[in-house]
Amino acid sequence: MAPTVTIRVSVVIGIVLLVAGGGLYGYGAYDSATIDREAGIDVTPTSQPNTTATNFSDLPREQRALFLLAVEPGQDGQFMITDEELQDLASELPYSVRYNGTVYDVSGAHVDVVSSLFQPFGILVAVIGAVVLLGAAVSSIFRRIREYKMHS
């Protein structure tokens, strides 16, 4: 009778978890290295009178352009950018801007990428897979020792 090779379910699960964890980690590393982080401004009209608001016409040309890209007269608006120079200009905008008789509160907005969680999650899944494989190996060794003792 020819010898057969059997693979335990725990070994298959361990290999799948190890490969999946490595893949998640690799995807997270690739994603965090290549995706541009977005940042920008949020503008919200305020009903409170603000005498310290900067007039729109007093802003430098580039900041006026960024503000106009975000503002929707009388409504909340947002403009997101990946360019670092434009992000620096946006961060220098005053906190209150008067435009067409309305005072807008200006705040910074950032987009945090969830994929940064892929790396730690991938490590966790790979470690679980490695532990499952290690457990399968240890149980196989103990089984062989027991069989050896029974036959001797």
C-alpha positions in Angstrom: 0.0 0.0 0.0 1.4 3.4 -1.0 2.0 5.9 1.7 -0.4 8.9 1.7 0.2 12.4 2.8 -2.6 14.1 4.8 -2.8 17.7 5.5 -4.6 18.8 8.6 -7.2 21.5 8.5 -5.2 23.5 11.1 -2.2 23.6 8.7 -4.4 24.9 5.8 -5.9 27.5 8.1 -2.5 28.5 9.4 -1.1 28.9 5.8 -4.2 30.9 4.7 -3.9 33.2 7.7 -0.2 33.6 7.2 -0.6 34.5 3.5 -3.6 36.8 4.1 -1.7 38.6 6.9 1.3 39.1 4.7 -0.9 40.4 1.9 -2.7 42.8 4.2 0.6 44.1 5.5 2.0 44.5 2.0 -1.1 46.3 0.8 -1.0 48.7 3.8 2.7 49.4 3.3 2.1 50.1 -0.5 -0.9 52.2 0.2 0.7 54.4 2.9 3.8 54.8 0.6 2.0 55.8 -2.5 -1.3 57.5 -1.6 -1.3 61.3 -1.4 -2.8 62.6 1.7 -5.5 65.1 1.2 -5.9 68.3 3.2 -7.8 71.5 2.7 -10.3 73.9 4.2 -13.9 73.8 5.4 -15.9 77.0 5.3 -19.0 77.6 7.3 -21.1 80.7 7.4 -21.5 82.1 10.9 -24.4 84.1 12.3 -22.3 85.7 15.0 -21.0 89.2 14.1 -17.3 89.1 13.9 -15.5 92.4 13.7 -12.1 90.8 13.5 -12.9 88.9 10.3 -10.5 89.5 7.4 -12.1 90.9 4.3 -11.9 88.7 1.3 -10.3 91.5 -0.7 -7.4 91.7 1.9 -6.3 88.1 1.2 -3.4 87.3 -1.1 -4.4 86.2 -4.6 -3.7 82.5 -4.0 -5.7 82.4 -0.7 -8.6 84.2 -2.4 -8.6 81.5 -5.1 -8.5 78.7 -2.5 -11.3 80.3 -0.5 -13.4 80.7 -3.7 -12.9 77.0 -4.5 -14.4 76.1 -1.1 -17.1 78.6 -0.6 -20.7 78.1 -1.7 -22.4 81.4 -0.8 -24.5 81.0 2.3 -23.7 77.3 2.7 -21.0 75.0 4.1 -18.3 74.1 1.7 -15.0 72.2 1.5 -12.0 72.1 -0.9 -9.5 69.2 -0.6 -6.0 69.2 -2.2 -3.0 66.9 -2.3 -0.5 69.6 -3.3 1.7 70.5 -0.3 2.3 74.1 -1.4 -1.4 74.7 -1.7 -2.0 73.0 1.7 0.5 75.4 3.2 -1.4 78.3 1.7 -4.7 76.9 3.0 -3.3 76.5 6.5 -2.3 80.2 6.5 -5.9 81.4 5.8 -7.4 83.4 8.7 -10.0 81.8 10.9 -12.7 84.2 9.8 -13.2 85.7 6.4 -15.9 88.3 5.4 -17.2 87.6 1.8 -20.2 89.2 0.2 -21.5 90.5 3.6 -21.3 87.0 5.2 -18.6 86.0 7.7 -17.3 82.5 7.2 -15.4 80.4 9.7 -12.5 78.7 8.0 -11.0 75.6 9.4 -8.5 73.0 8.2 -9.8 69.6 6.9 -7.8 66.4 6.6 -8.5 63.1 5.1 -7.0 60.3 7.1 -6.7 57.1 5.2 -8.1 54.0 6.9 -5.7 51.8 5.0 -3.0 52.7 7.5 -4.8 50.1 9.8 -4.0 47.4 7.2 -0.4 47.0 8.4 -1.1 46.3 12.1 -4.1 44.1 11.2 -1.9 42.2 8.7 0.7 41.6 11.3 -1.9 40.4 13.7 -3.4 37.9 11.1 0.0 36.7 10.1 1.0 36.1 13.8 -2.2 34.2 14.4 -1.4 32.1 11.3 2.1 31.4 12.5 0.8 30.4 16.0 -1.7 28.0 14.3 1.1 26.5 12.2 3.4 26.2 15.3 0.6 24.5 17.2 0.0 22.0 14.4 3.7 21.3 14.3 3.9 20.7 18.0 0.9 18.5 18.1 2.3 16.5 15.2 5.6 16.0 17.1 3.8 14.9 20.3 1.7 12.5 18.2 4.8 10.9 16.7 6.5 10.6 20.1 3.3 8.9 21.5 3.2 6.6 18.5 6.9 5.8 18.9 6.4 5.0 22.6 3.4 2.7 21.9 5.3 0.7 19.3 8.5 0.3 21.4 
